[in-house]
Amino acid sequence: MDDIIDCPSPNFDERDQPVSIVVLHYTGMSDAASAIDRLRDPEARVSCHYLIAEDGQVLRMVPEDKRAWHAGRSYWRGMHDVNGASVGIEIVNPGHELGYRPFTRPQMDSLLPLLAGIVRRHQVPRANVVGHSDVAPARKQDPGELFDWGLLARHGLAVARPARDLVDPHWTDGGFLLALERYGYDVREAEAAVTAFQRRFRPELVDGETDGECRAILLQLLLDRERGHIL
């Protein structure tokens, strides 16, 4: 993308591993200016690599070769230092506490080429394009159930929600958590982990309760990965 504006944040340090994950966030603040100020405040000790405003303007806040401080205490597919292995993208949205609403079309139109470039440069697997709630289910809800993961999936930039050949394996709740852990989630707080999975793969009903549809979706995701359909 050629129209990215540099808006440097001092909140970063050096990477000690290659990029293999992209984490998508919402800002969760009243407006873009407040979010930008916080992401540039040395005392806040938070940052991101890119921010996408509601009009679609993209700001570069930390270079991709540096470690931004966006994921916090987090975990994904065996990785405990998610910040060290990821690029973080903040999308301006007030979030669940301040009037959560759908992301704008200009934001999504800007996200697609930005994300495509990151994925291409770093060879990030589709299964490692995740939300903040996926890597920190006990703490975070973003980007939430109104985020259009399907759009990303249709462009080959994220894992699609399985929709065909779904079969309920009738796992126990404990069996579901074991399968969820196998897929990549931190399941130490069970309801939070199930809720995060639903926000990502069954957003029309987010209740934190395991049911046949959730089991069938997760089973198909694991089968697809075993068959090499997703990485």
URUR-V193523 format. One line per field, one symbol per residue. ss: DSSP state (h for helix, s for strand, l for the rest). psi: psi as a letter, one per 30 degrees, with the letter a starting at -180 (. if undefined). A space follows every 10 residues. Layout:
ss=???
psi=???
This chain:
ss=llllssllll lsssllllll ssssssllll lhhhhhhhhl llllllllls sslllllsss lllllsssll lllllsllsl lhhhhsssss slllllllll llllhhhhhh hhhhhhhhhh hhlllhhhss shhhhlllll llllllllhh hhhhllllll llllllllll llhhhhhhhh hhhllllllh hhhhhhhhhh hlllllllll lhhhhhhhhh hhhhhhllll l
psi=kfgkkkikkf ilaklgllkg kkkkllegle leeeeeeefg jefehlalel kjlfgfkkkj ekkfgljlif fajlkkhfjf ieefglkkjk kkkflffghk lkkleeeeee eeeeeeeeee eghklefgjl lefefifffl flflffkiee eeefggflkl kkflhkkjfh lleeeeeeee eeefljgeje eeeeeeeeee fiffjjfgkk leeeeeeeee eeeeeefgel .
